[in-house]
Amino acid sequence: MQNVGDMFDRAEQITRDITDWSSESRGLMPLHEAKKAADEGQRELQNVEREIERSEESSARVVNLCFLRDRKPVPGHEPLLRDMQYELRLQISRPWRDRSIVRDARPLPDHYLDAHSDEQGINLDVCLYTDDFSLPAGDVFPLWLPRAPAASNHLDIMLTPKRVGSARLRVCIYYCQNLIQSLAVVARVSARSTKPRRGANYAEVEFSMSDTLLGIEQLPPRTMNFLTNDNGDGTHKIAIRGTGIKLQYTLTSSTAISDVRKTLLSICADVDKDGKLTRPTRYHYSDDDNSGDESKLVGDLKELAAVGEKLYTDLITEPANWDEQDPLELALKQPGEIQISITRSARNVYPWALLYDRKLESGPGIDVCPVMLKKLTSVDQPVKLYSNSCADGGCPHTSEVKIVCPLGFWGFRHAIEQLPPNQGRVVDRITAHQPPSFIMGVHQELAGKIHRAEVEKEAGLTATYCDLKAAISTALKSTKPHVVYFYCHGGRSSRAPWLGVGDDEQIAPGDFRTWDTNKHWLDTTPIVVVNGCHTVDLNPDDLLDFVKMFAWCRAAGVIGTEIAIPESLAREFGRFFVGRFANGEKVAAIFREFRLTLLIKRNVLGLSYTPYCHGDLHLVLN
């Protein structure tokens, strides 16, 4: 940091040279010289920023880990021994020089942690998730973290490798059910001592708030956190943390996931024998206002609840969770805030909004709650659906196992935020000078110009309208947007997913890197809306490729869909979401209101849209 002052002095001198009109020579400074001087000043300021970042990183606190045997550190090249007792040592401090097995350690968000600390520090929880190590009973460990830059104490946790081969362990650090950082630990386990092996035991950061939340001063507690990742063997792990709850679930098959999405799609419109929308599409709701009738709503809810309940039952009946009959039931009975943390290794997107957790007995005689059906005809505000309902125990049918209630679906009852993976920075606010910059990329086959006019009217914005791929590329290169809206088609080739725009042109995830989008979005961190109409073979797992790319490009969040969407519904969502977001409402609140608003219209398709961002993300106008 010794030369930062010199850099600032140089930048200020350049500014004075450009703006000093005290003499004729200065006043007649040629424009090309002024431009050259301004560019030099910009470079000097960038050097200052990089120097400050390097200084902050060198003094930042990270999570350090190592294995201990007989109280001595186990080198990273030494395999562990089966049935041998070890300790896993954890400390939050400046990086250890040689003992830590953590590769590419990520700084913890001290600015956020300090905001929640008292004068001395903050209480964190450390949770371990594993099938490959024996752990002590009560494997949730408190950790006291003093205010920066002080280090925490060592946390030493006894563990024993169970079997020969590759052993995996996840270390998660939480504050009030907000996941601060998760590290994946991998160790080679042998039956007897063997020769050193490079990378025999190591750890990697798979999710970190310091990468995904920037500038947070206050982050409310969450009711529950779910961490998802890929194990590298065709299975996925879901780690669950709530007050008094620590569970993990192994997802070995996506059958229940695909079933619930196929059901939602068949509720939406006619599908062919392959489970895809027919052409032309016959939408099952009104094309005018997306409304349905009560008889259709009853049928839709019964059909969707059956597959949503299967999805939930698979989750809680995982053998690793047998200690409790239904560990999530009490904690999530009332409306709450659920945080989903998606790691960089994740390959599947879980349809969280479609989980149905009310007990439901199969067979004839199933009906929809008459109290809720009556409310839907008389309620004047969506939020009033929660009062005197099964959510607060006020409904007389709460315990009836032959009754389906819409609030049994997580998407109708809870605010669900999915924090994107990768190195992107997902923030809780987008700051813009009036008016915000709004780019709209459109497929020419859609009613783009009509939709543009209605969105502009709702949002009070003027869109940079692009209906060719080249125009979209130019707009993304020449502007710094706050809202990027793709009103498009979508699908996938044998190589990658794509967004369909212009005259049947395709945008692949890699195009955004080619266009240097990350450089242009760094200052504005826009929200990206992918409103795909009649998408073909583009599912949420494919969309995850775009979510990761947009996160890398510094997008604040991404909005996508669970299924293919008819254009009339896409237009209503576009008006509803962009209009409210442009006026400062938070994403989670917008989604909850949209879902309940459609439900009042006897339409369950509000569950088909999914946000990948912080739930409190909103637009702030300066």
KOLTOR-999620 format. One line per 5 residues: number of its first residue (from 1); their letters; for each residue x, y, z of C-alpha. Coordinates in nm, 4 decimals. Layout:
<recs>
NUM	A	X,Y,Z | ...
</recs>
This chain:
<recs>
1	MQNVG	0.0000,0.0000,0.0000 | 0.3045,0.2243,0.0155 | 0.2598,0.3565,-0.3399 | -0.1191,0.4129,-0.3289 | -0.0732,0.7747,-0.2201
6	DMFDR	0.1562,0.8377,-0.5169 | -0.1056,0.6853,-0.7475 | -0.3785,0.9125,-0.6100 | -0.1498,1.2172,-0.6462 | -0.0768,1.1270,-1.0080
11	AEQIT	-0.4469,1.0761,-1.0893 | -0.5376,1.4109,-0.9280 | -0.2626,1.5914,-1.1223 | -0.3976,1.4515,-1.4498 | -0.7451,1.5741,-1.3578
16	RDITD	-0.6101,1.9224,-1.2848 | -0.4247,1.9265,-1.6189 | -0.7495,1.8561,-1.8036 | -0.9713,2.0984,-1.6136 | -0.7298,2.3866,-1.5411
21	WSSES	-0.8547,2.6849,-1.7461 | -0.6473,2.9457,-1.5657 | -0.4225,2.9985,-1.8657 | -0.4709,3.0161,-2.2380 | -0.2522,2.7152,-2.3000
26	RGLMP	-0.4629,2.5036,-2.0682 | -0.7853,2.6402,-2.2066 | -0.6794,2.5488,-2.5599 | -0.5608,2.1995,-2.4702 | -0.6360,1.9848,-2.7787
31	LHEAK	-0.9196,1.7387,-2.7286 | -0.7089,1.4405,-2.8288 | -0.4551,1.5325,-2.5600 | -0.7342,1.5681,-2.3037 | -0.8681,1.2276,-2.4057
36	KAADE	-0.5212,1.0771,-2.3728 | -0.4745,1.2339,-2.0297 | -0.8192,1.1174,-1.9144 | -0.7399,0.7612,-2.0211 | -0.4129,0.7764,-1.8302
41	GQREL	-0.5986,0.9015,-1.5235 | -0.8460,0.6164,-1.5519 | -0.5605,0.3661,-1.5636 | -0.4039,0.5201,-1.2542 | -0.7329,0.4910,-1.0646
46	QNVER	-0.7668,0.1277,-1.1719 | -0.4155,0.0654,-1.0399 | -0.5244,0.2156,-0.7080 | -0.8265,-0.0141,-0.6926 | -0.6163,-0.3228,-0.7689
51	EIERS	-0.3587,-0.2255,-0.5062 | -0.6318,-0.1830,-0.2455 | -0.7855,-0.5194,-0.3396 | -0.4465,-0.6924,-0.3071 | -0.3941,-0.5338,0.0318
56	EESSA	-0.7396,-0.6360,0.1531 | -0.6927,-0.9934,0.0289 | -0.3540,-1.0307,0.2003 | -0.5050,-0.9295,0.5365 | -0.8423,-1.1026,0.4952
61	RVVNL	-0.9480,-1.3930,0.7128 | -1.0079,-1.7325,0.5531 | -1.1072,-2.0788,0.6686 | -0.7952,-2.2889,0.7321 | -0.8206,-2.6683,0.7629
66	CFLRD	-0.5854,-2.9603,0.8269 | -0.5980,-3.3138,0.9627 | -0.4138,-3.3920,1.2882 | -0.2775,-3.7292,1.3986 | -0.1387,-3.7502,1.7498
71	RKPVP	-0.1807,-3.3697,1.7597 | 0.0574,-3.3252,1.4653 | -0.0537,-3.1925,1.1230 | -0.0935,-3.4550,0.8494 | 0.0770,-3.3314,0.5302
76	GHEPL	-0.1454,-3.2904,0.2271 | 0.0492,-3.5631,0.0415 | -0.0069,-3.8276,0.3125 | -0.3107,-4.0602,0.2773 | -0.5233,-4.1241,0.5850
81	LRDMQ	-0.5551,-4.4691,0.7425 | -0.8836,-4.6567,0.7747 | -1.0177,-4.6824,1.1315 | -0.7459,-4.4475,1.2577 | -0.8666,-4.1616,1.4754
86	YELRL	-0.7846,-3.8110,1.3480 | -0.8815,-3.4586,1.4316 | -0.9940,-3.2033,1.1755 | -0.8594,-2.8651,1.2825 | -1.0414,-2.5522,1.1706
91	QISRP	-0.9459,-2.1910,1.2302 | -1.0675,-1.8662,1.0785 | -0.7640,-1.6414,1.0519 | -0.5176,-1.5065,0.8017 | -0.4002,-1.7868,0.5696
96	WRDRS	-0.1689,-2.0386,0.7324 | 0.1651,-2.0470,0.5591 | 0.2071,-2.4217,0.5079 | -0.0332,-2.6391,0.7088 | -0.3729,-2.5639,0.5551
101	IVRDA	-0.5038,-2.8101,0.2959 | -0.7488,-2.5532,0.1527 | -0.6795,-2.4713,-0.2103 | -0.7557,-2.1189,-0.3283 | -0.9037,-2.0107,0.0057
106	RPLPD	-1.1743,-1.7440,-0.0153 | -1.1952,-1.4503,0.2256 | -1.4896,-1.4411,0.4620 | -1.7208,-1.1366,0.4295 | -1.5898,-0.9470,0.7321
111	HYLDA	-1.7940,-0.6384,0.6394 | -2.1101,-0.8482,0.6805 | -1.9981,-1.0425,0.9889 | -1.8887,-0.7270,1.1703 | -2.2296,-0.5718,1.1044
116	HSDEQ	-2.3838,-0.8539,1.3106 | -2.1121,-0.8685,1.5775 | -2.1273,-0.7197,1.9235 | -1.8221,-0.5358,2.0556 | -1.6326,-0.8631,2.0908
121	GINLD	-1.7407,-1.0804,1.7976 | -2.0010,-1.3182,1.6584 | -2.1240,-1.6745,1.7185 | -2.1083,-1.9084,1.4192 | -2.2100,-2.2729,1.3744
126	VCLYT	-1.9850,-2.5295,1.2060 | -2.1609,-2.8366,1.0618 | -1.9976,-3.1459,0.9137 | -2.1758,-3.3624,0.6545 | -2.0321,-3.6997,0.5522
131	DDFSL	-2.1032,-4.0670,0.4882 | -1.7346,-4.1612,0.4875 | -1.6164,-4.0588,0.8358 | -1.7429,-4.1503,1.1826 | -1.8222,-3.8295,1.3696
136	PAGDV	-1.8919,-3.7547,1.7352 | -2.2503,-3.7251,1.8519 | -2.3920,-3.3767,1.8143 | -2.1899,-3.2840,1.5073 | -2.2813,-2.9139,1.5141
141	FPLWL	-2.0006,-2.7128,1.6726 | -2.0154,-2.3521,1.7958 | -1.7314,-2.1233,1.6910 | -1.6661,-1.7818,1.8396 | -1.5209,-1.5402,1.5842
146	PRAPA	-1.3720,-1.2167,1.7240 | -1.4078,-0.8968,1.5266 | -1.1642,-0.8584,1.2367 | -0.8720,-0.8962,1.2081 | -0.8421,-1.1265,1.5135
151	ASNHL	-0.8359,-1.5044,1.4619 | -1.0765,-1.7579,1.6044 | -0.9615,-2.0325,1.8361 | -0.8742,-2.3714,1.6913 | -1.1751,-2.6011,1.6543
156	DIMLT	-1.0555,-2.9644,1.6690 | -1.3141,-3.2283,1.5721 | -1.2557,-3.6013,1.6192 | -1.3278,-3.8223,1.3172 | -1.2367,-4.1656,1.1805
161	PKRVG	-1.2273,-4.2800,0.8145 | -1.4663,-4.5739,0.7655 | -1.3415,-4.7381,0.4472 | -1.0562,-4.7566,0.1967 | -1.0833,-4.5328,-0.1063
166	SARLR	-1.1862,-4.1709,-0.1519 | -1.3528,-4.0151,0.1526 | -1.5547,-3.6960,0.1320 | -1.6534,-3.4473,0.3974 | -1.8374,-3.1167,0.3746
171	VCIYY	-1.7599,-2.8376,0.6224 | -2.0297,-2.5683,0.6388 | -2.0159,-2.2462,0.8403 | -2.3501,-2.0775,0.9181 | -2.4811,-1.7619,1.0766
176	CQNLI	-2.8543,-1.7726,1.1562 | -2.9078,-2.0341,0.8823 | -2.7300,-1.8139,0.6273 | -2.4515,-2.0206,0.4736 | -2.1296,-1.8185,0.5031
181	QSLAV	-1.8939,-2.0699,0.3442 | -1.8892,-2.4377,0.2484 | -1.5739,-2.6417,0.1851 | -1.5515,-2.9862,0.0279 | -1.2790,-3.1994,0.1875
186	VARVS	-1.1452,-3.5002,-0.0073 | -0.9041,-3.7559,0.1410 | -0.7431,-4.0733,0.0098 | -0.7850,-4.3538,0.2675 | -0.5576,-4.6597,0.2775
191	ARSTK	-0.5567,-4.9795,0.4824 | -0.1887,-4.9350,0.5727 | 0.0824,-4.6724,0.5458 | 0.1768,-4.6014,0.1857 | 0.4159,-4.3748,0.0049
196	PRRGA	0.3288,-4.0035,-0.0231 | 0.0820,-3.9105,-0.2946 | 0.0270,-3.5623,-0.4274 | -0.3160,-3.4282,-0.3326 | -0.3837,-3.7160,-0.0941
201	NYAEV	-0.5991,-3.4847,0.1181 | -0.7198,-3.1389,0.0269 | -1.0158,-2.9012,0.0574 | -1.1801,-2.6635,-0.1884 | -1.4275,-2.3814,-0.1328
206	EFSMS	-1.7495,-2.4805,-0.3087 | -1.9674,-2.1897,-0.1940 | -1.8722,-1.8618,-0.0297 | -2.0733,-1.5600,0.0679 | -1.7703,-1.3443,-0.0053
211	DTLLG	-1.8123,-1.4417,-0.3722 | -2.1905,-1.4149,-0.3801 | -2.2783,-1.1226,-0.1531 | -2.1067,-0.7866,-0.1668 | -2.1787,-0.4758,0.0381
216	IEQLP	-2.4375,-0.6363,0.2650 | -2.4965,-0.4372,0.5830 | -2.7871,-0.6420,0.7116 | -2.8954,-0.9902,0.6155 | -3.2056,-1.1252,0.7927
221	PRTMN	-3.1973,-1.4739,0.9470 | -3.3306,-1.7569,0.7324 | -3.5649,-2.0320,0.8457 | -3.3707,-2.3037,0.6637 | -3.0686,-2.3443,0.4347
226	FLTND	-3.0309,-2.6137,0.1685 | -2.6904,-2.6639,0.0052 | -2.6791,-2.8611,-0.3220 | -2.3783,-3.0056,-0.5008 | -2.2604,-3.2814,-0.7340
231	NGDGT	-2.0631,-3.5682,-0.5778 | -1.8804,-3.6592,-0.8967 | -2.0304,-4.0109,-0.8987 | -2.3685,-3.9369,-1.0547 | -2.5351,-3.8468,-0.7251
236	HKIAI	-2.6122,-3.5149,-0.5616 | -2.5945,-3.4215,-0.1952 | -2.8366,-3.1832,-0.0282 | -2.7166,-3.0542,0.3094 | -2.9922,-2.9086,0.5292
241	RGTGI	-2.9487,-2.6699,0.8205 | -3.2142,-2.5104,1.0416 | -3.2578,-2.4314,1.4095 | -3.1913,-2.7651,1.5793 | -3.1812,-2.9386,1.2384
246	KLQYT	-2.8811,-3.0807,1.0522 | -2.9538,-3.3349,0.7789 | -2.8222,-3.4540,0.4458 | -2.9916,-3.6186,0.1516 | -2.8443,-3.8113,-0.1414
251	LTSST	-3.0316,-3.7597,-0.4674 | -2.9655,-4.0674,-0.6808 | -3.2404,-4.0283,-0.9407 | -3.4174,-3.7386,-1.1058 | -3.7382,-3.9361,-1.1747
256	AISDV	-3.9460,-3.7551,-0.9123 | -3.8076,-3.4219,-1.0332 | -3.8953,-3.4896,-1.3969 | -4.2377,-3.6240,-1.2976 | -4.3371,-3.3081,-1.1142
261	RKTLL	-4.2254,-3.0885,-1.4052 | -4.4064,-3.3055,-1.6593 | -4.7203,-3.2780,-1.4486 | -4.6914,-2.9001,-1.4308 | -4.6428,-2.8827,-1.8088
266	SICAD	-4.9490,-3.1015,-1.8758 | -5.1507,-2.8768,-1.6422 | -5.0317,-2.5796,-1.8462 | -5.1096,-2.6991,-2.2001 | -5.1533,-2.9981,-2.4324
271	VDKDG	-4.8435,-3.2164,-2.4587 | -4.7485,-3.4889,-2.7056 | -4.6447,-3.8475,-2.6312 | -4.2898,-3.7279,-2.5573 | -4.4155,-3.4854,-2.2928
276	KLTRP	-4.3521,-3.1711,-2.5006 | -4.5910,-2.8914,-2.5945 | -4.7919,-2.9577,-2.9067 | -4.7760,-2.7174,-3.1993 | -4.9891,-2.5173,-3.2174
281	TRYHY	-5.0035,-2.4956,-2.8412 | -5.3435,-2.5280,-2.6745 | -5.3173,-2.3375,-2.3483 | -5.5410,-2.4644,-2.0666 | -5.6123,-2.1201,-1.9211
286	SDDDN	-5.7617,-1.8010,-2.0629 | -5.5426,-1.6336,-2.3248 | -5.6901,-1.2995,-2.2173 | -5.6005,-1.2950,-1.8473 | -5.4530,-1.6427,-1.7655
291	SGDES	-5.7475,-1.7293,-1.5425 | -5.9006,-2.0723,-1.4903 | -6.2151,-2.1974,-1.3210 | -6.2648,-2.3719,-0.9883 | -6.3125,-2.7187,-1.1330
296	KLVGD	-5.9822,-2.6978,-1.3200 | -5.8058,-2.5604,-1.0119 | -5.9312,-2.8517,-0.8016 | -5.8076,-3.1034,-1.0572 | -5.4740,-2.9277,-1.1015
301	LKELA	-5.4041,-2.9058,-0.7277 | -5.4888,-3.2726,-0.6680 | -5.2674,-3.3863,-0.9557 | -4.9741,-3.1609,-0.8655 | -4.9957,-3.2378,-0.4918
306	AVGEK	-4.9606,-3.6115,-0.5600 | -4.6232,-3.5715,-0.7339 | -4.5097,-3.2843,-0.5087 | -4.5773,-3.4988,-0.2008 | -4.3656,-3.7790,-0.3540
311	LYTDL	-4.0812,-3.5325,-0.4004 | -4.1034,-3.4241,-0.0363 | -4.1381,-3.7800,0.0954 | -3.8235,-3.8865,-0.0914 | -3.6396,-3.6038,0.0831
316	ITEPA	-3.7388,-3.6753,0.4431 | -3.7296,-4.0569,0.4226 | -3.3625,-4.0672,0.3244 | -3.2106,-4.3256,0.5680 | -2.9625,-4.0677,0.6990
321	NWDEQ	-3.2616,-3.8692,0.8321 | -3.4367,-4.1468,1.0260 | -3.3543,-3.9970,1.3641 | -3.6715,-3.7871,1.3328 | -4.0073,-3.8774,1.1807
326	DPLEL	-4.0399,-3.5522,0.9860 | -3.7600,-3.3150,1.0832 | -3.8815,-3.0281,0.8640 | -4.2539,-3.0320,0.9457 | -4.2549,-2.8112,1.2544
331	ALKQP	-3.9800,-2.5751,1.1398 | -4.1494,-2.5011,0.8065 | -4.5157,-2.5130,0.9072 | -4.5595,-2.1351,0.8965 | -4.4480,-1.9082,0.6098
336	GEIQI	-4.0731,-1.8620,0.6278 | -3.7589,-1.7752,0.4328 | -3.5719,-2.0635,0.2690 | -3.2212,-2.0136,0.1344 | -3.0824,-2.2455,-0.1350
341	SITRS	-2.7046,-2.2337,-0.1887 | -2.5992,-2.3793,-0.5249 | -2.2357,-2.4902,-0.5450 | -2.0154,-2.4668,-0.8502 | -2.0356,-2.8461,-0.8950
346	ARNVY	-2.4176,-2.8599,-0.8993 | -2.5634,-3.0152,-1.2150 | -2.9325,-3.0386,-1.1249 | -3.1849,-2.7787,-1.0150 | -3.4306,-2.8992,-0.7532
351	PWALL	-3.7895,-2.7696,-0.8038 | -3.8189,-2.6338,-0.4496 | -4.1386,-2.4378,-0.5105 | -4.3184,-2.7586,-0.6145 | -4.2511,-2.9564,-0.2947
356	YDRKL	-4.5762,-3.0427,-0.1180 | -4.5308,-3.1219,0.2529 | -4.8857,-3.1733,0.3901 | -4.9673,-3.5362,0.4706 | -5.1745,-3.6791,0.1866
361	ESGPG	-5.3347,-4.0237,0.1798 | -5.3603,-4.1864,-0.1624 | -5.6754,-4.3321,-0.3092 | -6.0280,-4.1988,-0.3756 | -6.1938,-3.9251,-0.1774
366	IDVCP	-5.9219,-3.6599,-0.2082 | -6.0561,-3.3054,-0.2346 | -5.9318,-2.9475,-0.2123 | -5.9848,-2.7488,0.1070 | -6.3304,-2.5823,0.0873
371	VMLKK	-6.2164,-2.3041,0.3220 | -5.9351,-2.2089,0.0846 | -6.1611,-2.2300,-0.2220 | -6.4009,-1.9874,-0.0546 | -6.1166,-1.7519,0.0324
376	LTSVD	-6.0041,-1.7419,-0.3290 | -6.3402,-1.5966,-0.4294 | -6.3464,-1.3229,-0.1677 | -5.9927,-1.2213,-0.0684 | -5.8865,-0.8733,-0.1797
381	QPVKL	-5.5138,-0.9080,-0.0980 | -5.3044,-1.2194,-0.1701 | -5.1321,-1.2106,0.1692 | -5.4685,-1.2601,0.3429 | -5.4716,-1.6182,0.2176
386	YSNSC	-5.2352,-1.7042,0.5051 | -5.4694,-1.6033,0.7886 | -5.6884,-1.8773,0.9430 | -5.5287,-2.1354,0.7161 | -5.3347,-2.4586,0.7592
391	ADGGC	-5.0217,-2.2446,0.7814 | -5.1269,-2.0931,1.1151 | -5.3457,-2.3835,1.2294 | -5.6651,-2.1805,1.1919 | -5.8289,-2.4016,0.9288
396	PHTSE	-6.0590,-2.6814,1.0553 | -5.9218,-2.9136,0.7828 | -5.5546,-2.8729,0.8805 | -5.5035,-3.2340,0.9933 | -5.7239,-3.4062,0.7343
401	VKIVC	-5.5159,-3.6376,0.5135 | -5.7664,-3.6399,0.2263 | -5.7600,-3.2613,0.1871 | -5.5225,-3.0766,-0.0463 | -5.4358,-2.7174,0.0429
406	PLGFW	-5.2466,-2.4853,-0.1973 | -5.0356,-2.3625,0.0958 | -4.8903,-2.7122,0.1230 | -4.6676,-2.6160,-0.1714 | -4.3464,-2.4431,-0.0639
411	GFRHA	-4.3743,-2.1935,-0.3472 | -4.7108,-2.0660,-0.2225 | -4.6142,-2.0641,0.1463 | -4.2474,-1.9624,0.1656 | -4.0119,-1.7041,0.0221
416	IEQLP	-3.7430,-1.9085,-0.1539 | -3.4089,-1.7617,-0.2602 | -3.1534,-1.9555,-0.4648 | -2.8050,-1.8067,-0.4451 | -2.6193,-1.8696,-0.7722
421	PNQGR	-2.2897,-2.0575,-0.7889 | -1.9529,-1.9643,-0.9422 | -1.7484,-1.6530,-0.8797 | -2.0227,-1.4015,-0.9460 | -2.1319,-1.1415,-0.6981
426	VVDRI	-2.5011,-1.1644,-0.6215 | -2.5963,-0.8555,-0.4280 | -2.9095,-0.7437,-0.2478 | -2.9446,-0.4165,-0.4358 | -2.8836,-0.2705,-0.7806
431	TAHQP	-2.8075,0.1000,-0.7688 | -2.8948,0.3092,-1.0737 | -2.9132,0.6720,-1.1690 | -3.2478,0.7652,-1.3170 | -3.3520,0.6298,-1.5560
436	PSFIM	-3.2140,0.2742,-1.5230 | -3.0741,0.1126,-1.8363 | -3.3046,-0.1576,-1.9736 | -3.2091,-0.3939,-2.2601 | -3.4721,-0.6156,-2.4185
441	GVHQE	-3.3614,-0.9023,-2.6465 | -3.6499,-1.0531,-2.8446 | -3.7304,-1.3348,-3.0869 | -3.9068,-1.1911,-3.3924 | -4.1721,-1.4639,-3.3855
446	LAGKI	-4.3080,-1.3296,-3.0555 | -4.5206,-1.0205,-2.9941 | -4.2129,-0.8312,-2.8833 | -4.3150,-0.4778,-2.9737 | -4.6535,-0.5104,-2.8047
451	HRAEV	-4.4876,-0.6582,-2.4984 | -4.2265,-0.3843,-2.4995 | -4.4958,-0.1165,-2.4848 | -4.6831,-0.2818,-2.1966 | -4.3667,-0.3444,-1.9932
456	EKEAG	-4.2474,0.0123,-2.0475 | -4.5850,0.1396,-1.9291 | -4.5789,-0.0751,-1.6127 | -4.2134,-0.0095,-1.5301 | -4.1719,0.3512,-1.6403
461	LTATY	-3.8610,0.2488,-1.8342 | -3.7535,0.2897,-2.1946 | -3.6118,-0.0294,-2.3435 | -3.3191,-0.0644,-2.5809 | -3.5114,-0.3006,-2.8068
466	CDLKA	-3.3092,-0.5620,-2.9987 | -3.4590,-0.8271,-3.2260 | -3.1351,-0.9433,-3.3890 | -2.8441,-1.1242,-3.2251 | -2.5982,-0.8661,-3.3580
471	AISTA	-2.8051,-0.5838,-3.2063 | -2.8119,-0.7635,-2.8698 | -2.4349,-0.8051,-2.8820 | -2.3882,-0.4367,-2.9643 | -2.6228,-0.3260,-2.6863
476	LKSTK	-2.4475,-0.5416,-2.4274 | -2.1087,-0.4055,-2.5370 | -2.2080,-0.0387,-2.5551 | -2.4264,0.0033,-2.2440 | -2.4111,-0.0787,-1.8750
481	PHVVY	-2.7584,-0.2219,-1.8122 | -2.9485,-0.2634,-1.4861 | -3.2180,-0.4915,-1.6298 | -3.1543,-0.7371,-1.9159 | -3.4711,-0.9040,-2.0402
486	FYCHG	-3.4714,-1.1925,-2.2894 | -3.8198,-1.2435,-2.4324 | -3.7199,-1.5441,-2.6327 | -3.7335,-1.9098,-2.7249 | -3.4883,-2.1661,-2.5945
491	GRSSR	-3.3545,-2.5149,-2.6470 | -3.0381,-2.7161,-2.6569 | -2.8138,-2.8719,-2.9178 | -2.5918,-3.1742,-2.8651 | -2.3255,-2.9402,-2.7305
496	APWLG	-2.4942,-2.6690,-2.5260 | -2.8233,-2.4946,-2.4422 | -2.9215,-2.1818,-2.6310 | -3.1578,-1.8841,-2.6190 | -3.3519,-1.8230,-2.9388
501	VGDDE	-3.3616,-1.4575,-3.0489 | -3.3897,-1.2488,-3.3642 | -3.4708,-1.4410,-3.6806 | -3.4202,-1.7936,-3.5385 | -3.0713,-1.7044,-3.4150
506	QIAPG	-2.9162,-1.8709,-3.1114 | -2.7194,-1.7336,-2.8165 | -2.5015,-1.9865,-2.6311 | -2.3681,-1.9307,-2.2769 | -2.0160,-1.8815,-2.4141
511	DFRTW	-2.1283,-1.5871,-2.6294 | -2.1494,-1.3692,-2.3186 | -1.7812,-1.4329,-2.2480 | -1.6973,-1.3643,-2.6119 | -1.8769,-1.0300,-2.5847
516	DTNKH	-1.6773,-0.9371,-2.2691 | -2.0053,-0.9018,-2.0833 | -1.8327,-0.9368,-1.7449 | -1.6432,-0.6124,-1.8059 | -1.9566,-0.4151,-1.8893
521	WLDTT	-2.1676,-0.5532,-1.6017 | -1.9112,-0.5033,-1.3275 | -2.0471,-0.1646,-1.2190 | -2.4209,-0.2229,-1.2616 | -2.4609,-0.5948,-1.1682
526	PIVVV	-2.7900,-0.6249,-1.3619 | -3.0738,-0.8683,-1.3103 | -3.1286,-1.0987,-1.6097 | -3.4793,-1.2233,-1.6926 | -3.5014,-1.5250,-1.9250
531	NGCHT	-3.8703,-1.5345,-2.0140 | -3.8728,-1.8292,-2.2525 | -4.1900,-1.8829,-2.4535 | -4.2537,-2.2282,-2.6049 | -3.9012,-2.3409,-2.5161
536	VDLNP	-3.7941,-2.6725,-2.6670 | -3.5800,-2.9115,-2.4623 | -3.4533,-2.6301,-2.2383 | -3.5021,-2.7404,-1.8793 | -3.3844,-2.5805,-1.5532
541	DDLLD	-3.0688,-2.7958,-1.5533 | -2.9820,-2.6442,-1.8928 | -3.0671,-2.2986,-1.7644 | -2.8127,-2.3549,-1.4869 | -2.5397,-2.3184,-1.7518
546	FVKMF	-2.6698,-1.9679,-1.8212 | -2.7110,-1.8954,-1.4485 | -2.3442,-1.9816,-1.3896 | -2.2337,-1.7740,-1.6881 | -2.4407,-1.4726,-1.5823
551	AWCRA	-2.3025,-1.5047,-1.2280 | -1.9512,-1.5020,-1.3740 | -2.0500,-1.1908,-1.5697 | -2.1402,-1.0236,-1.2350 | -2.5178,-1.0367,-1.2790
556	AGVIG	-2.7087,-0.9740,-0.9572 | -2.9551,-1.2510,-1.0349 | -3.1318,-1.4543,-1.2987 | -3.5024,-1.5293,-1.3429 | -3.5968,-1.8486,-1.5278
561	TEIAI	-3.8739,-2.1047,-1.5664 | -3.9355,-2.4659,-1.4642 | -4.1292,-2.5498,-1.7842 | -4.2115,-2.4122,-2.1291 | -4.4396,-2.1097,-2.0961
566	PESLA	-4.7187,-1.9934,-2.3345 | -4.6793,-1.6353,-2.4499 | -4.9860,-1.4979,-2.2720 | -4.8456,-1.6114,-1.9358 | -4.4974,-1.4865,-2.0253
571	REFGR	-4.6387,-1.1438,-2.1025 | -4.8252,-1.1250,-1.7714 | -4.5133,-1.2235,-1.5790 | -4.3016,-0.9715,-1.7690 | -4.5421,-0.6884,-1.6898
576	FFVGR	-4.5783,-0.7960,-1.3280 | -4.2131,-0.8588,-1.2471 | -4.0326,-0.5822,-1.4368 | -4.2966,-0.3275,-1.3354 | -4.2599,-0.3989,-0.9654
581	FANGE	-3.8836,-0.4484,-0.9716 | -3.8354,-0.1137,-1.1473 | -4.0304,0.0466,-0.8646 | -3.8058,-0.0892,-0.5899 | -3.9876,-0.4041,-0.4735
586	KVAAI	-3.7817,-0.7041,-0.3579 | -3.7610,-1.0163,-0.5722 | -3.8914,-1.2605,-0.3082 | -4.1909,-1.0381,-0.2333 | -4.2679,-0.9995,-0.6048
591	FREFR	-4.2594,-1.3754,-0.6582 | -4.4810,-1.4532,-0.3626 | -4.7355,-1.1923,-0.4745 | -4.7273,-1.3137,-0.8366 | -4.7832,-1.6760,-0.7376
596	LTLLI	-5.0714,-1.5918,-0.5058 | -5.2216,-1.3469,-0.7554 | -5.2364,-1.6217,-1.0187 | -5.3713,-1.8648,-0.7592 | -5.6605,-1.6268,-0.6917
601	KRNVL	-5.7265,-1.6498,-1.0670 | -5.7453,-2.0314,-1.0208 | -5.4075,-2.0749,-1.1942 | -5.1184,-2.2704,-1.0344 | -4.8559,-2.1687,-1.2926
606	GLSYT	-4.7002,-1.9047,-1.0716 | -4.4938,-2.2013,-0.9482 | -4.3337,-2.2306,-1.2915 | -4.1048,-1.9259,-1.2475 | -3.7865,-1.9465,-1.0376
611	PYCHG	-3.5500,-1.6722,-0.9134 | -3.1754,-1.7354,-0.8797 | -3.0756,-1.4440,-0.6596 | -3.0877,-1.2995,-0.3116 | -3.4480,-1.2708,-0.1955
616	DLHLV	-3.4015,-0.9077,-0.0915 | -3.2594,-0.8024,-0.4291 | -3.4161,-0.4720,-0.5341 | -3.3490,-0.1647,-0.7443 | -3.2384,0.1578,-0.5762
621	LN	-3.2584,0.4831,-0.7733 | -3.0220,0.7705,-0.6997
</recs>
